[in-house]
Amino acid sequence: MVSRTIDFEQSAARGRPTIASGIDRKLDGLKHTYDGIESLLTEVATALNQELPKWAHGRFQNCVFFPQLGFLTVVEMSGVSRTDILQNDGLQDKNWEERFRDNDRVYYKNRHMKQLDERFGDVYGMIVGMLFLPFLSGRAR
């Protein structure tokens, strides 16, 4: 039963236990979505970069996904005043909300990131919930 449930090859590659495909359709769909987040974020970052004002070019780094925090836009703040962002100078999306800072980077929620949050939610959290909730509730298969 264990060898049919655990994908040992993927587990070794990812460094964490991975449930085999075909066990649960919903889980397979969530894993497929999660595996595609990286390329999705690349597309969103490209689109976002095209609508940023000149002062932001070279400062915009990328878009990321963090479980429980969701999708965020990363901006390098070296040489840019916090006022530039807060005043939304030249931004089409006027609602950039700072979430946290890490060294010289600031992580923001903006319209694009909120749309991704609404569309996908916390995919990783849903996957983990599907895997561990049955065990926590005493209803393991």
Stockholm file with secondary structure:
# STOCKHOLM 1.0

chainA/1-141         MVSRTIDFEQSAARGRPTIASGIDRKLDGLKHTYDGIESLLTEVATALNQELPKWAHGRFQNCVFFPQLGFLTVVEMSGVSRTDILQNDGLQDKNWEERFRDNDRVYYKNRHMKQLDERFGDVYGMIVGMLFLPFLSGRAR
#=GR chainA/1-141 SS CHHHHBCHHHHHHHTSCCBCTTSCHHHHHHHHHHHTHHHHHHHHHHHHHHHSCGGGTTTEEEEEEETTTEEEEEEECTTCCHHHHHTTTTCSSCCCEEEEEETTEEEEECHHHHHHHHHHCCHHHHHHHHHHHHHHTTCCC
#=GC SS_cons         CHHHHBCHHHHHHHTSCCBCTTSCHHHHHHHHHHHTHHHHHHHHHHHHHHHSCGGGTTTEEEEEEETTTEEEEEEECTTCCHHHHHTTTTCSSCCCEEEEEETTEEEEECHHHHHHHHHHCCHHHHHHHHHHHHHHTTCCC
//
